[in-house]
Amino acid sequence: MRSLIKTVTFAAVHFTVAFSVAYALTGSIAISSALALVEPMVNTVAYFFHERIWEAADRLKLGRMARRYSPSEANRSTSALASS
């Protein structure tokens, strides 16, 4: 559910930015509206799947590997060695 909420808020920001940039470049409300509708929709769908892939990676070995090399894990390993 969190991914869906993030996707919707990302889409709102993206629509606004896309329209603003397109309008600044073209000066046309029609072209800006078309670009602001098509490009962010495609990008938002890609972002949703990107988030899902990263969530799956966290559940797999990649997530364990990333945690192994995280700063908090490195500090824990160093502390364990110091106390030995």
HELIX and SHEET records of a PDB file:
HELIX    1   1 ARG A    2  THR A   26  1                                  25    
HELIX    2   2 ILE A   29  ARG A   59  1                                  31    
HELIX    3   3 LYS A   61  ARG A   68  1                                   8    
HELIX    4   4 PRO A   71  SER A   83  1                                  13    
END                                                                             
